[in-house]
Structure formats: structure tokens, C-alpha cells
Amino acid sequence: MAASIIADLLPSWERHLRARAMSPNTITVYRTSLDLLDEYMTRTRQDWSRAAIEGWLGEMAERVQPASVSVRFRAVQQFAKWADFEDELSNATLGMSRPTVPEKEVPPSDPTRFEPCSTPHKTPSGTTPSCWSWWTPASASAKSPA
């Protein structure tokens, strides 16, 4: 069974990611994703394959948000590309599409930014914006609402 092949390859892959100057947070997310896939493959007694990856993603999709499934898939996809290039494993993610992440509705801007000021206030630069204006900390310049 090739499930432990992931655990065997992780130190080399992490070294590759560090050499590419990947963020420590990215490396942690990638590592966690591969650990989770390895656990799934061990639990279900599956070898490294597209079917195993799809089964893992499907099981995960029942428990977590679509964006989380997509992040995990991208981590496995990067690992698979690297392992294929290194001639360690075949790229079981070839031809697989990234899981769909539905767009979330973005709440409107904070309406209090455009309401009259109840008390005088000053920006960091010391200016007092007019009551129906807003300012950005970067410029501290007063602007009219659009």
C-alpha cells in the first residue's frame, strides 16, 4: 500500500517549498492537507490515486466549507505536480478541476461612515472632516461619499 508514501515524501517536499521561499503559513497548510489525505488513505486502505483523492475531497465537502475543500485540493495538486516531476508518484490530480467555491455575498460598507458625526473628532493628522465625509488613514483627506 502506497499511503505511507506521502509521509515518506513530505520532508523532501517541505524542503522544496522552503527553497522556493514559500510562506511558513503556506507550508503549514500544505503539510496539514497532505497529513489529512494520508490519514484518509490509511483509514480507507487506498493507494495514491485519483479515486482516493476524489473520495477524500467528497468526504471533506460534507463537513467543511467549499473554500476549505478547494484549499486542500490545491495543496494536494501542488504536491502531486512536484512528486510527478521528481518521478516519485504519478500525478493523480491531472485533469481534475479545482472544487467550485460559490461566491459569497459581500455585505455593504459600514453605513456609519456616511452618517452625520454626533461628536467632533479628528483624523490622525489632526484635521476634522466634515460630518458627511469619510477619510482614509493613508491620506487622511476628507472626501465626499460617492
N, C-alpha and C positions, 0 to 999 in steps of 0.2 A: 504494500500500500504506500502511495506516494504522499499521503497527507503530511507526514513529518518533513517532507522536502521543503516546505515553506519555512519551518523553524530552522532548518539547516542553512537556508539561503539568506535569512533575514540579516545576520551580521554583515555579510558582504554587501547586501543591498543598502543597508544603512550607511555603510562606509561610502558607497557610491553617491548616495544622497548628500552626505556631508561634503564630499568632494565637489559636488555641484552647487555648494553654498545654499542648500535648501534651508528654510527656516526651521529651527528646532521644533516649533509647533507643528509644522507640516510633517516632519519626520515622525513625531509622536502620533499624529492622526493616521498616517500611512501604516505605522507599526501596529497600532491598535486594530486597524482594519484587517491586516493580514493575520493577526492573532485570532480575531473573531472568525475569519474564514477557516483558519486551521482548526479551531475548536469545532466548527460546524462539520468539516470534512471528517474529523476524527469521530465525532458523535454519530454521524450518519454512515460511517465506513465507506466514504467515497474517495476516489483518487482525484488528482488535479484534472479537471475537465470543465468544459463549458457548462455541462449539465450540473455539476457541483456548484459552480458559481451562480448560475441562474436559480438553483434551488435555494441557496443561501440568501440571495437578494430577495426572492419571493417570500421566504420566511420572515426576513427582516422587515419587509414592506408591510407586514401585518401588525407590526409592533411600533414602528417609528415613522417619523415624518418623511415624505418623499425626498426632501433635500438631504436628509441623513443617508438614505439609501444611495443617492447619487454621489455623495462624497465618498462613501465606502467603495462604490464601484470604480470611481476614478483612481482611488489608491490601488486597487487590485489591478486595474488596467495598466497603470504605470509599472507595477511590479512585473506583470506578465510581459510587457514590452522589454524590460530590462532582462528578465530571465531568458526570454527567447533570443535576444541579442547575444547573451553570454552562453548560449547553447546548453542551458540547464533544464529548461522546460519549454514545451511548445506554448505559443501564445493562445491560450484558451479564450481570450476575450476578442480575438479577431472577428470582425463582423457584428459584434454586439453593439447595440446602441446604448448610450447613457440613459438611465431611467429618467422618465419625464418628471419634471418638477413643475407643478401648476403655479402660475403667478399668484402672488398674494396681493390682496387689496392694500394699498398703502394709505394709511389714514391721512387726512388733510393736515396741513401745517397747523401749528398751535394758534388758534384764533385769538388768544390773548395778546399775541404780538401786535395785533392791529386794533386793539381796543384803547379807548382813552385811558391815560395814566391817572390813577387815583391819587398818587403822591408823586412829587418831583423826584427824579432820580438822575444820576449822572452815569455816563459811559466811562470806561477805563481811562479815556483821555481827558475826562473832566467836562465834556460838553453835555448839555441837556437836550435830548432830542425832543421834537415837538410831540404832543400827545398822540397823534395819529401816524407816527412814523415808526420805523424799526431801524436798528443798526446792527452791524456785524462787528464782532470783536476785532477782526483783522483790519478793517478800515476805520471803524468807529465813526463812520459818516452816516448822517441821517438820510433816509430815503423814504419816499412816499410808497405806500402799499400799492401793489400792481392790481 
